[in-house]
Structure formats: structure tokens, C-alpha cells
Amino acid sequence: MHALVLLPLLGLATAGGSPKPPKQTKVLFPYEQTVLTPSSVRSFPALAFGDTSKPPRSKPKCRAFPGTSDWPSQSEWSKLSTFLNGSLLRPEPAQAACYPGPLQNQTQCQWLATQAGQTHFWLDEPLTTLTEWPQGSTCVLKVNATGECERGGWPEYVVNVTSVRDVQAAVNFARNKNLRVVIKNTGHDFGGRSMGAGSLSIWVHNLKTFEYLPSFTMGKYTGPAAHVGAGIESFELFNHMARSNISLVGPGWGTVGAVGGWISVAGHGSLTSKYGLGADQVLSINVVTADGQFLTVDPFNHEDLWFALRGGGGSTWGVITSVVVKAYPPINTITVPLNFGNIGFPSNSTDGTYPLPIRVATGQPPPNTNFINNKPAEFWEAVKISYHYCLKVQELGGYCFSYIFPLGNNSFAFTSNQIIPNITAPAAIAALQPLYTQLNALSIPVTLPPASQIEPTLYAGNGQRTGFSNPANTRYRSRLFPRKNLIDANLWNETFTAIRAGVEEGGLVFHGWGYAPTCKVAGYPGCENSAVHPAWRETVLPAALMEVIPAGLTAAQAKANDEHTYKYTDVFKQLTPGAGSYMNEGDPAEKNWQDSFFGVNYKKLLKIKGKRDPWGLFWAQTTVGSEEWRVVTADGYPAGQNGRLCRV
């Protein structure tokens, strides 16, 4: 058990004698009890707290940058390091092992290139993010690399957070010294928000504490809950679920952080159709704001931040150190895979399977994929039926996690996992059999396994999950396809034609997350005072076109590549006016991003941003208020982070 501090917070009586807000509970981990105080920074003015009631004395044109006159001196960095008791790091890129120079180590380079991705190495590395292209390709991991490894878009310094005091010191130092700030956990970031040239990175990755709370009351909610540290990854969250015999709504991919940006941007997983989004689960948030203050935010305290932190975007409002979320009883799930494809040329296969000769850069269909030969019309009709049938899976609280892969030579594959909670094997078979009957009528060689081979498994797992990830150059452009696009037959025909074109003509991977996070399933606090884009409550097919951005593209090549993809995503937008996009798997160069990521909430969010962060300290691409700044890259690379942050 980890020590907790429970402090009653009593609401004030309201005008006219109306009832007081209910008693609240403030829950802190031990690392949240070590805080910065005004008296502790008197001898270090650079750590003084900010005052949001007073406008900034000046508005520098750009953030300080290494080599500029306003960059902190080495003695100032040394003083900060001493104050932080060694938590201030200036790490060299791990990739430097591959480049000529004092850090070159070919054995280490070979291991990084071939084996590190099968370990937790890159998640524990303070600089690297799992999407590399925003960094500027200045130090690409490559065996026998030539030239020089340059820092590029990676941060200059990193604070390895061990306490709230560390976070407050980093925030105050950055604000008072006009530094760019980024926030990072695992670096599971597809948009470059966890990196930035010349920045100070606040790295919360090692805040791994977890506590199960058998009973917790917040407003209308009384029941079990969990207190989750900001550094916990999904696989760790699932292990805690198993040990505590509970279920929590968590990210599906094992190395995604389960707090910060996941919750702040909505957050989804395999229980989203049953219990709602990640943002819907939150009961209390501990956060350090731009003025350096440490606050507990809930429905009755700092209500503006309560609204903004649940759906209003990550890297914008502060540094979250922990959250309290709703917990549920143990849940069993059944997963039924569905894999089929079409070969655009004759196959030598005699058993209907196709030994894939290539690996698609953004993934690969399973080796047991059932292929048909030269029947593109049947294949695409089967995919269309499968997506539409997911509406029935959602009615059961389920989720369809799918991809359409272009394989070259006019060959394609579709793969989908139908994940249904709290259902028996016979009931799952009965629910899915009509889908398989329709697919078989199209000569798609798929069969449902017998009920005896589909055993329900504990959603939380066995408590022994592990996590690993490898850096890549994956880029997403997402759209929240609403229910009406699937239930209106003519509109569904147009919508699916656009999806097919993106894969068949565009050569892009289509990735769908078929769930329905309605306000009804979200419960309390759910949709109450939430900044989640309203389009989330109407979507039944959040989805994205995916690709891998080659390392070393010029700015002109990157812009041309963007325009190619926009030919297809623009059609998605035309078919889904006002539908929005998922920022965590969205385009960091999204056109009209204010509407796509925030919708009607943007005006209110911008007002809160001005009140809570008048310095514009917390900045990242396509976040609230980010239009006031831009990264000035040397070559104009779109959405790149290898440059100084300056006002527009």
C-alpha cells in the first residue's frame, strides 16, 4: 500500500442559502506531498511563482534558444540542477551511438537497431518519441551512419520528475526564463507534442504509483475508484487491475500513457462502448498550472480547469501528476478475429492463404488471413458489410478494432478484432453469425470457431503484461465518422467509397476503432461540464488514414506528401461536416484544427487558456491558443519541431 493523504475540502455556502457543495476528498501520493513554497525559492528568484492576475510585463518575440542572449547561463542551469537534487538531465541522443564521434559504439548501435524495440528501452529513454519525423531527421537510427548526430527537435534539458516540487521548479524556471516547455511520459506521441528544439522537457514517466480506493465519493458518484500516477502505462494499469480485481477504462496499446494526454484528449479503449471515454472516468485531477501552483481539480474546485482538462487537449493546461478514476467490477471479454483479403493476381497457394512477401510499414495482416483471388468487388463489399455490422457489436458494449492494408499489386487485406464484454461464447457466436453468413455469400472463406474454442478471458489479464515499442515515422489523419454516415444507405455508400479510395488509390492504411462513446454509457461525470468534442458522442467509427513518413524528406517533399493525403481526407471532411477528429491520432498540420479537435468548445477553452496561462507557457502544435506561436524551422518543414518557437 502507498501512503495517501485524505484532506476534507468543504464547499462554501452559496447565495440565497442554497445547499453547500458536498464534502470533497483530496487524495495525494507521497510524491505529491513534497511541494515548492514561496519561502523555499527566496534565494532563487528564477523559481518564483507566477501571478495570473497580472499580465506579463513583456511578450518576447521568441522563446529563449541555445546561443541567444536570453538563454540561461551554465551557472543558472547548475543552480537548478542542485536545487532539483540531480533530477535535471542533459541526455545525449541514444542514436548517437551510430554516428562518428566520441559516443559512437557500433555494438550498441546494432542492438538499438535490431533488439531495443523488443524491450522497454525506448519508453525509458528521456528524449526519443515513438514518432520520429517531427524531430527533423538530424540523428536517424541507422547502422554505419555517416555525418553528424545533431540534437534537432529533441529537448535541450530534461527534468526527471520525482515529486510535485520538481514539476513546480521546472514550470517556474521555464516561465521566468522564457523557455519553451514540453511534457513527456513514454513519448507515445504521433504529433510532435512531446518534443521541441531548445526546450525544457518535464518528464513524468517515473511517477508510477497506483492505489485502489474501495470507496470514493465525488459529487453524484460513490463507489470504487483508483488513484493513478501520471507515468503509468497501459500495460502497468492492466496489471494493477488484475492485482486489485477491478476493471478500469484504459488505452488498448500497452505502452500508451494512461493519464496525461490520453485523458486530456478524450482517450479510448476496448471498454469505450460500455463505459465511455477516458475523460469520462475522471473524478479528480492533481495538476501543476502555468503559475507553478499545485491544484486539485474536480467538479467543485477550479471548475474551468475541470472542463478544460477533460477533453480540452494535452500539453495546454498544466502538468498532471495523478488522477482519480472510476473503477468497475472484473469484466470478461471475448475477442473474435476476422481476417480476409483479396489477391490481385493468381496465387500458387492451394489452401486459400497467402504467404505475404512484404511487411507493410504501418503493420501487417495476420499470417492466417484468408485470401480470395481476383475478386475485388466481393472483397470490398465484405469490408463494407463488416464495418456496418460493427453497429450491432457496439449495441453489446463491444468494439471493432480494424485495419485495411494495401499490399501492392492490387492486393488488399482486412483485419478486425470484435471485442465484446460480459458475454458468453454461445451468445457471441449467435451475435456474429449473421455477419459471417453474409461474408460467406460473397465467397469470403471465413468461419466462426465453435463456442468451445472461444473462451471468455479476464479483461484485466493475469497481471503479467509487459510493454515494448519501437520508434517509427507513423502519421495519422483521423476523422470521427458519425452514426448517420452508416445508417443512411446513400451516405454510407459515399462514405465507404471515400474510404476505399484512400486505400486503393492513395496507398494508405485505413485504421478504424469501431465504438460508440455516448453520454448514456459515460455516466457521471461523463458529459457534464466536459470539453470533449461533441462529435465524440455521435461517432460510431473513429478512424484514420495512416502512413509512414520516410526519414529525411525535404520540406517540399513533405508538403507534396501532405497534399497527396489531403485529397482523400478532404473528402472525409466533406462527407462529415462538423464531425471532428481525434487529436492524439490526428494530423499535427490539420486544416481548421480548432473546429476539428475542439468544435464548439474552442471559444470557451481559449478564454480559459488566457486566464490560466497568460504567458502561453504550455504550447504544442494544434493545442488551444497555439495559433499565437509557430516553430521556425530552417527549411519550412510542415509541423516539424526542429526550430525556435516564436510568436506569429
PADOSE-725149 format. One record per residue (C-alpha): x negated, y negated, z. Coordinates in steps of 0.2 Angstrom, whole numbers, plus 2048, in hexadecimal, padded with zeros to 3 digits. Example, Ala and Ser with C-alpha at 12.3 -4.5 7.8 and 13.67 -1.06 7.14 Angstrom:
PADOSE-725149
7C2816827;7BC805824;
This chain:
PADOSE-725149
800800800;7FA7EE7FC;7FD7E1809;80C7D5805;8117C480C;8237C280E;8287B0811;83A7AB812;83E79C807;84E79380C;858788800;85E777804;870773806;87876B7F7;88275C7F5;89475D7FB;89176B807;8907787FA;8887897FF;87578A800;86B7947F4;8687A67FB;8597A9805;84A7AD7FA;83B7B87FD;8297B37F7;81E7C27F4;80C7C07F2;7FD7CC7EF;7EE7CA7FA;7E57C27EB;7F37B57EB;7F07B07FD;7DE7A97F9;7E37987F2;7DA7887EE;7DE7797FA;7DB7667F8;7CF767806;7C57757FE;7C176B7EE;7BC75A7F6;7AA75D7F3;7AE7627E1;7B97557D9;7B975F7C8;7C576B7D1;7D175E7D7;7E47627D5;7ED7597C7;7FD74E7CA;80B7507BD;8137407C3;8057367BC;8027367A9;7F073A7A4;7E572B7A5;7DE72F793;7E273B785;7D274077D;7D374476B;7CB75576D;7C776177B;7B5762781;7AA76D776;799775778;78D767773;798758775;79574B782;7A475078D;79F76278E;79B7667A0;7897677A5;7807777A9;77F7717BB;79276F7BB;7957807B5;7897877C2;79277E7CF;7A37867C9;79A7977C9;7957957DB;7A678F7E0;7AE79E7D8;7A17AA7E0;79B7B17D0;7AC7B37C7;7A67A77B9;79F7B17AB;7977AC79B;7977BD792;78F7C0781;7997C9774;7987DC775;7977DC762;7867D3763;77E7E4766;7807E7753;7777D774E;7647D374D;75E7CA75C;75B7CD76F;76B7D6772;76A7E2763;76C7F4769;77080075A;77580E766;78280376F;7887FC75E;78B80D758;795812767;79F802766;7A3805754;7A8818756;7AD81C768;7B180C772;7C280B76B;7C681C773;7C2815784;7C880678E;7B87FC789;7C07EF77F;7CE7EC78B;7C17E8799;7B77DD78E;7B97CB792;7B87C3781;7BF7CE774;7D17CF76F;7D97DD766;7DC7D3756;7CC7CC750;7D07C1741;7D37B074B;7C27B1752;7BA7AC741;7B17BC73C;7A17B5743;79B7C574C;7A47D3744;7A17E574B;7977ED73E;7897FA73F;7797F3737;7807E1737;7757D3730;7757C1734;7797B9744;7877BD751;78F7AC755;79C7A9763;7A97A2757;7BA7A275E;7B67AB76E;7B67A277F;7A7799785;7AA79E798;7B57AA7A0;7BC7AA7B2;7BE7BC7B8;7CD7B97C3;7CD7C17D4;7D87B57DD;7E57A77DB;7D679C7E1;7CC7A17D1;7DB79C7C6;7DE78B7CE;7CB7877CD;7CB78B7BB;7DB7827B7;7D57727C0;7C37737B9;7CA7747A7;7D77677A9;7CB75A7B2;7BD75E7A5;7C875E796;7C4770791;7CF77B787;7D678A791;7DC79B78B;7E37A9795;7DF7BB793;7E47CC79A;7DF7DB78E;7DE7D077E;7ED7DA777;7F07CA76D;7F57C975A;7F57B6759;7E57B0760;7ED7A9770;7E07B177B;7D17A9773;7CA79876E;7B9791769;7B2787777;7BF78C784;7BF792796;7C87A2797;7D27A77A6;7D17BA7A6;7DE7C27B2;7DB7D47AC;7D57DA7BD;7E47D57C7;7EA7E77C7;7F47E77D7;8057F07D8;8137F27E5;8237FA7E5;8317F17EF;83F7FD7F4;84A7EE7F7;8497DC7F1;8567CE7F0;8567C07E4;8667B77E0;8737C37DA;8677D27DA;8647DD7E8;85B7ED7E5;84A7F57E2;83C7EB7DA;82A7EB7D6;81C7DE7D8;8107DF7CA;7FF7D77C8;7FB7CD7B8;7ED7D97B2;7F87E97B2;7F97F17A1;8077FC79B;7FF80C79E;7FB8077B0;80D8017B3;8138127AD;80881B7B9;80E8107C7;8208147C2;81C8277C3;8148257D4;82281A7DB;8308257D3;8388167CA;83A80F7B9;8357FE7B3;8387F67A2;8267F579B;81D7F378A;81C80377F;80A80277A;7FE807789;7F27F9789;7FE7EA787;7FE7DF797;80E7E27A0;8107D07A7;80A7BF7A0;80D7BD78E;8187CD78C;8257C6798;8237B4793;8277B8781;8357C4784;82C7D5785;8347E577F;8327F8781;83B808780;84880378D;84D7F3785;85E7F977F;8627FF790;85B7F279C;8567E3791;8467DA78D;8377D8799;83C7C679C;84D7CC7A2;8457D67B0;83C7C87B9;8427C37CB;8337B97D0;8237B27C8;8137AC7D1;80A7A07C6;7FD7927C6;8037837BC;7F97767B2;7F776B7C2;7EE7797CB;7FD77D7D7;80278E7DB;8147917DA;82179E7DD;82E79C7CF;8407A47D0;8527A07CC;8527937DB;84178C7DB;8397827CD;8487867C2;84077E7B2;83178A7B3;83D7987B7;8457957A6;83579279C;82B7A07A3;8387AD79D;8387AC78B;83079B788;81F7A2782;80E7A778A;7FF79C78D;80A78D78F;81178B7A1;8037917AC;7F97A17B1;8057AE7B8;7FC7B87C6;80B7C47CA;81D7C77C7;82B7D07D0;8367DB7C4;8457E57C6;8437F87C9;84E8067C3;8508197C8;8468267BF;84B8287AD;8498367A1;84883378E;84883E77F;83E839770;84284075F;83683D751;83B83A73F;82E83A732;83083B71F;82883470F;8288336FC;8198376F1;81982D6E1;80F83A6D8;80F84E6D7;8088566E7;7FF8676E8;80786A6F8;81287A6F9;81A87770A;821865707;81485C712;80685170B;7F4851712;7F283E712;7E183970A;7E1828711;7E481F722;7EE80F720;7E5801729;7F47FD734;7F880F739;7FC820731;80B82B730;80A83B73A;80284A732;813854733;81C847728;82885071C;82584970A;83084A6FB;8298486E9;82D83A6DD;83E8366E5;83C8246EA;84F8206E9;85382E6F5;844829701;849817702;85C81B704;856827713;84C81971B;85B80D719;86781A721;85A81D72F;85980B734;86C808734;86F81873E;86481074C;873806751;87B816758;86A81A761;86B809769;87D80C76F;87581A779;86980E781;85C814775;84E80D76A;847811758;83580E756;83080E744;82480B736;82580B723;81480E71C;80E80A70A;802818706;7FC8136F4;80181B6E4;8138176E6;8148226F6;81C81D706;81F825717;82C821724;82A825737;835822745;837828757;84982875E;847825771;85782877B;85882678E;86283179A;86983D78D;86985078C;86185977E;871860777;87984E778;86A84776F;86B854761;87E85075F;87A83E75E;86D83F751;87484D746;87E84273B;86F839736;865848731;87484F728;87483F71D;86184071A;863852715;87084D708;862843700;856851700;84C84B70E;84485A716;847856729;84F861736;85385E748;84A869754;85587475F;85B86D770;84F87A778;840871770;84585F775;84385E788;84684E791;836846798;83483A7A6;83382879F;8268247AC;81B8327A7;81083D7B3;80682F7BA;7F68337B0;7F88287A1;7E882079A;7E681178E;7DA80D780;7DA801771;7CE7FC763;7CD7EA75C;7D47E874B;7DA7DA73F;7ED7DE740;7F97D073C;80B7D073E;8197C5737;8297C9740;83C7C673F;84B7CA74B;8577D273F;8697CF746;8777DB748;8817D373A;8737D772D;8767EA730;8887EB732;88D7E0723;88B7EC715;8867DF708;87A7D6713;8727E6718;86F7EB706;8667DA704;85D7DC714;8567ED710;8527E86FF;8477DA706;83F7E7712;83B7F3704;8347E56FA;8287E1708;8217F2708;8237F86F6;81D7E86ED;8147DF6FB;80A7EE701;80E7EA713;8137F5722;8247F2729;8257F573B;8377F6744;83B7F6756;84D7FB756;8567F6766;8637EA76C;85F7DF77B;8707D777E;8747CD78D;8807DB793;8727E7795;8667DA79C;86F7D87AC;86A7CB7B9;8607BF7B7;8607C47A5;8677B679A;86A7AA7A8;85F79B7A6;8547A479A;84979D78C;84A7AD782;84F7A9770;8617AC76E;85E7B675F;8577C476A;8697C7770;86F7CA75F;8617D4758;8627E7754;8527E874A;8437DD74F;8367E1742;8277DB73A;81C7DC72A;80B7E272F;7FA7E1727;7E87E172B;7DE7D1727;7CD7D6720;7BE7CF72A;7B57C0722;7C37B9717;7C07A7711;7CD79A716;7D379A704;7D57AD704;7DE7AD714;7EA7A070E;7ED7AA6FE;7F07B9709;7FD7B0713;8067AA704;8077BC6FE;8107C170E;81B7B270F;8237B76FF;82B7C5708;82D7BE71A;8367AF712;8437BA70B;8467C171D;8487B0723;8557AB715;85F7BB71A;85E7B772D;8617A572F;85D7A0742;8587B2746;8477AE74D;8377B874F;82E7C175D;81F7B6761;8147C4768;8157CD758;8187BE74D;80E7B3741;8027A674A;80579C73A;81879E73A;821790730;82D78773B;82779174A;831786756;84178D750;83A79E74C;8337A175E;83E796769;84E79175F;85A786768;84F786778;84177D771;84676B775;849770787;839779788;82F76B781;83675F78E;83176B79C;81F76D794;81D75A795;8237597A7;8187687AD;8097667A2;80775479C;7F5758798;7F976578C;7EC770795;7F4781790;7F478277E;7F5790771;7FB79275F;80E79075D;81178D76F;81C77F776;81476F773;806776769;80B76B75A;80175D763;7F1766760;7E7770753;7D877A752;7CB772746;7C378073D;7B477D732;7BC784723;7CF782726;7D279472A;7E579572D;7E9799740;7D779C744;7CF798755;7BD795750;7BD782752;7C077475E;7D1770765;7D675E760;7E6754760;7F0753750;
